[in-house]
Amino acid sequence: MSVYSSKVAVIGAGNWGKNLVRNFEGLGSLSSIAESDLQAKFRDQPPEIPIYNDHRQIPIDQIDAVAITTTAPIHN
């Protein structure tokens, strides 16, 4: 399966995450975003891309991969 047909969820859409969101969206691979700070980010995000405030809300049967771009201290 190529990245172009894969569906990717991005967890953490801060400094690096917003770049991955833009790139995966440009490839047509972005399936969803999980970001706890929804107020500050993604006001212009297309409505067909669901945004969750908790990564556990992402429907795992609708994704092939996950990009975790949160800060190091919360990787535990």
C-alpha positions in Angstrom: 0.0 0.0 0.0 1.4 3.4 -0.9 1.3 6.5 1.2 -1.0 8.0 -1.5 -3.8 5.5 -0.8 -3.2 5.2 3.0 -5.3 7.2 5.4 -3.3 8.8 8.2 -4.4 10.3 11.5 -2.2 13.1 13.0 -2.0 13.2 16.8 -0.7 16.5 18.0 -1.0 19.4 15.6 1.4 21.9 17.1 4.7 23.1 15.6 5.6 20.0 13.6 2.1 18.6 13.5 0.6 21.4 11.5 3.2 20.8 8.8 2.3 17.1 8.6 -1.4 17.9 8.5 -0.8 20.2 5.5 1.4 17.6 3.7 -0.9 14.6 4.4 -3.9 16.7 3.3 -2.0 17.7 0.1 -1.4 14.0 -0.7 -5.1 13.2 0.0 -4.1 10.9 2.9 -5.2 12.9 5.9 -8.1 11.1 7.6 -8.4 12.9 11.0 -6.6 15.1 13.5 -6.4 14.8 17.3 -5.4 18.0 19.0 -6.3 19.1 22.6 -6.1 22.9 21.8 -8.9 23.1 19.2 -9.6 26.7 19.9 -6.3 28.0 18.6 -5.8 25.7 15.6 -7.5 24.6 12.4 -10.2 27.2 12.1 -9.8 27.0 8.4 -9.6 23.2 8.2 -11.9 21.6 5.7 -15.0 20.2 7.4 -14.6 16.8 5.8 -11.5 16.2 8.0 -12.7 15.4 11.6 -10.8 17.0 14.4 -10.9 15.3 17.8 -9.8 16.7 21.2 -8.7 13.2 22.3 -6.8 10.7 20.2 -8.9 7.8 21.6 -11.9 9.2 19.6 -10.2 8.5 16.3 -12.0 5.6 14.6 -9.2 3.1 14.2 -11.0 1.2 11.5 -10.8 4.2 9.2 -7.0 4.7 9.4 -3.9 2.9 8.2 -1.3 4.9 10.1 -0.8 7.4 12.8 1.7 10.3 13.0 2.4 11.3 16.6 3.7 14.8 16.8 3.2 15.6 20.4 5.9 17.1 22.7 8.4 14.5 24.1 7.2 14.6 27.8 3.8 13.2 26.9 5.0 10.3 24.8 4.9 8.0 27.8 
